[in-house]
């Protein structure tokens, strides 16, 4: 709910992916931006945003904590996962 306050000027959208820095939107993908793209295309856009706007190499928490994290593997959406739930392969530069 707090993130919605930073997205003024953008219509609510589900799904929606935004990159924010200092409460400013640096990039946003809304449903209409995502619908016609493959998972790889979306991942490539996100990687481009991070490459352009993020200064520090990740992860942003200590490595031992990062390695204990379990990736989130579900959501409440009824939209089928691209590729039948197969892992996304992001092209390397």
Helices and strands as residue ranges (DSSP letters): G 3-6, E 16-21, E 24-30, H 31-34, H 39-53, H 63-68, G 82-85
